[in-house]
Amino acid sequence: MTDLLKLQGLLFKKTHNIVPEKKVASILLDIQRRLPDEFPGKTLSDAIDSLNFELVLPNWLLSQTLIHETFFFRHPEHYEAVASHLKNVRPVKEINILCAGCSTGQEAYSLAMILDWHGLASDRVKITGLDLDPAVICTASAAQYSELELTRTPAEYRKLVSKYVAQVNGSHRGVYEVAAKIRNSVKFHTGDVFNLTPRDYNIIFVRNLLIYFSQNDQVRLLSALTSRIEQGGMLFLGSSELLPVGFQPAGWVNRASVLERKAE
C-alpha cells in the first residue's frame, strides 16, 4: 500500500472524512517536513503508522484535514425557521440546541443572535457548539473575528450582526468581538459527532457535514442524531444536502433540508 493510500485510510478512520487525494498528498508533504521534529528517526511510512495508534490526531493534522467553511447567517432561512418554531412552541422547559461541526462558531452565535433579536433568548435555551478540531473550538470560544469575515454576512443580516459585534478597543487590524450576552449563551466543546454524550436535543444543526462522509457513515450519523431529538424537534442539513439512500426515519417529515419529528 502506498503512503498516500495509507494516510487517506488513517484520516478516514480517525475523522470519518473522505479526504481527496490531492489534499492527502499535500498533508503527506507536511508530514515529511515534520519528520525531524515530530517523528525523529522514523520514515514517512513509520510516521503514518505511529499516528494510527494516537487516540486523537494532533491539532496540526486535524486542522489540515477538516473543512471549516462558515460565516454569520449562512443559509439564513434556517435561523428564521428556528425562531419561528420557538415562537410557536413558547418553551416552558429547557430547549437544547446542538451545532454539530460548529467550526469557528459563527453558526452557533448566529442562532443566539436571531433568538435575542426576536425576544426569544432565555436561560431555558441552551446552545452547544461541537467540533472535532480543538483549534477551531479555541477560535469559537474567543469570539473574535476579522472585518473580512464579517463582510461575508448576507447583506440583509449585517444590521442585525452589527448590534451584537463591535470592534475591539485599540484594535488596528479590524478585530471584532461578539457581545458578552451572546458569548455567554453558547458553550463550545471539542468532540466527535459520532460519539455524542447521552442527552437529548430539541434542535440539531448538522449542516454541510454529510458531504464529507461515506453513505454508510451518513446513515449511521443521521440515525444517531434523529434518535436524540425530542418529539416536535428539528434537524437541519446543508441547503444542498440530500438524505442518503436507505435513510427513511419513521415519524419524521422531510422539508427539503429540514427534518421535523412529528409530535405525538
C-alpha positions as CSV (number, residue, x, y, z in Angstrom):
1,M,0.0,0.0,0.0
2,T,1.3,3.4,-0.9
3,D,1.9,6.1,1.8
4,L,-0.9,8.2,0.2
5,L,-3.5,5.4,0.5
6,K,-2.3,4.5,4.0
7,L,-2.7,8.1,5.1
8,Q,-6.0,8.5,3.4
9,G,-7.3,5.4,5.2
10,L,-6.0,6.7,8.5
11,L,-7.7,10.1,8.1
12,F,-11.0,8.3,7.2
13,K,-10.7,6.1,10.3
14,K,-10.0,9.0,12.7
15,T,-12.3,11.7,11.3
16,H,-14.9,9.8,9.1
17,N,-13.9,12.2,6.3
18,I,-13.2,11.1,2.8
19,V,-10.2,13.3,2.1
20,P,-9.4,13.9,-1.6
21,E,-6.1,12.5,-2.9
22,K,-4.8,16.0,-3.8
23,K,-5.3,17.1,-0.2
24,V,-3.8,13.9,1.2
25,A,-0.7,14.5,-1.0
26,S,-0.3,18.0,0.5
27,I,-0.6,16.6,4.0
28,L,2.0,14.0,3.2
29,L,4.5,16.7,2.2
30,D,3.8,18.4,5.5
31,I,4.4,15.2,7.5
32,Q,7.6,14.8,5.6
33,R,8.8,18.2,6.6
34,R,7.8,17.5,10.2
35,L,9.7,14.2,10.4
36,P,12.9,15.5,12.2
37,D,10.9,17.2,15.0
38,E,7.6,15.3,15.3
39,F,8.8,11.8,14.3
40,P,12.6,11.7,14.9
41,G,14.3,8.6,13.4
42,K,11.1,7.5,11.6
43,T,10.4,7.1,7.9
44,L,7.3,8.7,6.4
45,S,5.6,5.3,6.4
46,D,6.6,4.7,10.1
47,A,5.2,8.2,11.0
48,I,1.8,7.3,9.5
49,D,1.8,4.0,11.4
50,S,2.5,5.9,14.7
51,L,-0.4,8.3,14.0
52,N,-2.6,5.3,13.8
53,F,-2.0,4.5,17.4
54,E,-2.9,8.0,18.6
55,L,-6.2,8.3,20.3
56,V,-6.7,11.8,18.9
57,L,-4.8,13.2,15.9
58,P,-2.5,16.2,16.6
59,N,-4.1,19.6,16.1
60,W,-1.9,20.5,13.1
61,L,-3.1,17.4,11.3
62,L,-6.8,17.9,12.2
63,S,-6.7,21.5,11.0
64,Q,-5.4,20.4,7.6
65,T,-7.8,17.6,7.3
66,L,-11.2,19.1,8.2
67,I,-13.1,21.8,6.3
68,H,-14.1,24.9,8.2
69,E,-16.2,26.9,5.7
70,T,-18.6,29.1,7.7
71,F,-19.8,32.6,8.2
72,F,-22.5,34.5,10.1
73,F,-26.1,33.7,8.9
74,R,-25.1,31.2,6.2
75,H,-28.4,29.9,4.8
76,P,-30.4,32.4,6.8
77,E,-33.7,30.7,6.2
78,H,-32.7,28.1,8.8
79,Y,-32.2,30.6,11.5
80,E,-35.6,32.2,10.8
81,A,-37.1,28.7,10.9
82,V,-35.7,28.1,14.4
83,A,-37.1,31.5,15.6
84,S,-40.5,30.8,14.1
85,H,-40.5,27.3,15.7
86,L,-39.7,28.6,19.1
87,K,-42.3,31.4,18.8
88,N,-44.9,28.8,18.2
89,V,-43.9,26.4,21.0
90,R,-43.0,29.1,23.6
91,P,-41.0,26.7,25.6
92,V,-41.9,26.1,29.2
93,K,-39.0,23.7,29.7
94,E,-35.3,23.8,28.7
95,I,-34.6,23.9,25.0
96,N,-31.3,22.3,23.9
97,I,-29.8,23.2,20.5
98,L,-26.7,21.5,19.1
99,C,-24.5,22.8,16.3
100,A,-22.5,19.7,15.2
101,G,-19.4,20.6,13.3
102,C,-19.6,24.2,14.5
103,S,-16.2,25.2,13.2
104,T,-15.2,28.7,14.4
105,G,-18.5,29.4,16.0
106,Q,-20.4,31.7,13.6
107,E,-23.3,29.3,13.2
108,A,-23.9,29.0,17.0
109,Y,-23.6,32.7,17.5
110,S,-26.0,33.4,14.7
111,L,-28.5,31.3,16.4
112,A,-28.0,33.1,19.7
113,M,-28.3,36.5,17.9
114,I,-31.5,35.6,16.0
115,L,-33.2,34.4,19.2
116,D,-32.2,37.5,21.1
117,W,-33.4,39.7,18.1
118,H,-36.8,38.1,18.3
119,G,-37.0,38.3,22.0
120,L,-36.7,34.5,22.4
121,A,-33.4,34.4,24.3
122,S,-33.8,32.8,27.7
123,D,-31.9,30.9,30.4
124,R,-34.0,27.9,29.3
125,V,-32.5,28.0,25.8
126,K,-29.1,26.2,25.7
127,I,-26.9,26.3,22.6
128,T,-23.9,24.0,22.3
129,G,-21.2,24.0,19.6
130,L,-19.2,20.8,18.9
131,D,-16.3,20.2,16.6
132,L,-13.5,17.6,16.3
133,D,-10.8,20.3,15.8
134,P,-9.6,21.9,19.1
135,A,-8.1,24.8,17.1
136,V,-11.5,26.0,15.8
137,I,-13.1,25.5,19.2
138,C,-10.5,27.9,20.7
139,T,-11.4,30.4,18.0
140,A,-15.1,30.0,18.6
141,S,-14.7,30.4,22.4
142,A,-12.6,33.6,21.8
143,A,-15.5,35.0,19.8
144,Q,-13.2,37.4,17.8
145,Y,-13.4,37.8,14.0
146,S,-11.8,39.8,11.3
147,E,-13.5,42.5,9.4
148,L,-13.1,40.3,6.3
149,E,-15.0,37.5,7.9
150,L,-17.9,39.9,8.8
151,T,-18.2,41.0,5.2
152,R,-19.4,37.5,4.2
153,T,-22.6,38.1,6.3
154,P,-25.6,38.3,3.9
155,A,-26.4,41.9,3.3
156,E,-29.9,41.7,4.9
157,Y,-28.4,40.5,8.2
158,R,-25.5,42.9,8.6
159,K,-27.5,45.4,10.6
160,L,-28.6,42.6,13.0
161,V,-25.0,41.3,13.3
162,S,-23.7,44.9,13.9
163,K,-25.9,45.1,17.0
164,Y,-24.0,42.2,18.6
165,V,-20.5,42.6,17.3
166,A,-18.2,45.5,18.0
167,Q,-14.6,46.4,17.1
168,V,-12.2,45.6,19.9
169,N,-10.8,48.7,21.6
170,G,-7.3,49.5,20.4
171,S,-7.5,47.1,17.5
172,H,-5.8,48.4,14.4
173,R,-6.4,45.3,12.3
174,G,-10.1,45.3,12.3
175,V,-10.7,42.7,15.0
176,Y,-14.4,42.4,16.1
177,E,-15.8,40.7,19.2
178,V,-19.2,39.1,19.8
179,A,-21.1,40.8,22.7
180,A,-20.9,39.2,26.1
181,K,-24.6,38.4,26.3
182,I,-24.3,36.3,23.1
183,R,-21.0,34.7,24.0
184,N,-22.3,33.6,27.4
185,S,-25.4,31.9,25.8
186,V,-23.2,29.5,23.8
187,K,-20.9,26.7,25.1
188,F,-18.3,25.1,22.9
189,H,-16.7,21.7,23.3
190,T,-14.2,19.5,21.4
191,G,-15.8,16.2,20.5
192,D,-16.8,13.7,17.8
193,V,-20.3,14.0,16.4
194,F,-20.3,10.2,16.1
195,N,-19.9,9.9,19.9
196,L,-22.3,12.4,21.5
197,T,-22.8,12.5,25.2
198,P,-26.1,10.8,26.3
199,R,-28.6,13.7,26.2
200,D,-31.5,14.7,24.0
201,Y,-31.9,17.8,21.9
202,N,-34.8,19.8,20.5
203,I,-32.9,21.2,17.5
204,I,-29.7,19.9,15.8
205,F,-27.7,21.7,13.1
206,V,-25.6,19.3,11.2
207,R,-25.1,21.3,8.1
208,N,-22.6,20.6,5.3
209,L,-21.0,17.7,7.1
210,L,-22.6,14.7,5.3
211,I,-20.9,15.6,2.0
212,Y,-17.6,14.6,3.6
213,F,-18.8,11.1,4.8
214,S,-19.4,7.8,3.1
215,Q,-23.0,6.8,2.6
216,N,-22.8,4.2,5.4
217,D,-21.5,6.9,7.8
218,Q,-24.2,9.3,6.7
219,V,-26.9,6.8,7.6
220,R,-25.2,5.9,10.8
221,L,-24.8,9.6,11.9
222,L,-28.3,10.6,10.9
223,S,-29.8,7.5,12.7
224,A,-27.9,8.5,15.8
225,L,-28.9,12.2,15.6
226,T,-32.6,11.6,14.9
227,S,-32.7,9.2,17.9
228,R,-31.5,12.1,20.1
229,I,-34.2,14.6,19.0
230,E,-37.3,15.0,21.1
231,Q,-40.8,15.0,19.6
232,G,-41.6,18.2,17.7
233,G,-37.9,18.8,17.2
234,M,-35.9,19.7,14.1
235,L,-32.8,18.6,12.3
236,F,-31.1,21.0,9.8
237,L,-28.9,19.8,6.9
238,G,-27.0,21.9,4.5
239,S,-29.2,23.6,1.9
240,S,-27.8,21.4,-1.0
241,E,-27.5,18.2,1.0
242,L,-29.8,15.2,0.4
243,L,-30.7,12.3,2.6
244,P,-28.7,9.2,1.8
245,V,-30.4,6.3,0.1
246,G,-31.8,3.9,2.7
247,F,-32.4,6.5,5.4
248,Q,-36.1,6.8,5.9
249,P,-36.9,7.6,9.6
250,A,-40.4,6.8,10.7
251,G,-42.3,9.6,12.3
252,W,-40.4,12.4,10.5
253,V,-41.4,14.9,7.9
254,N,-38.7,15.9,5.3
255,R,-39.0,19.5,4.2
256,A,-36.0,20.0,1.8
257,S,-33.0,20.5,4.1
258,V,-35.1,20.4,7.3
259,L,-36.4,17.3,9.0
260,E,-39.2,17.6,11.6
261,R,-40.1,15.0,14.1
262,K,-43.8,14.7,14.5
263,A,-45.3,15.4,17.9
264,E,-47.5,12.5,19.1
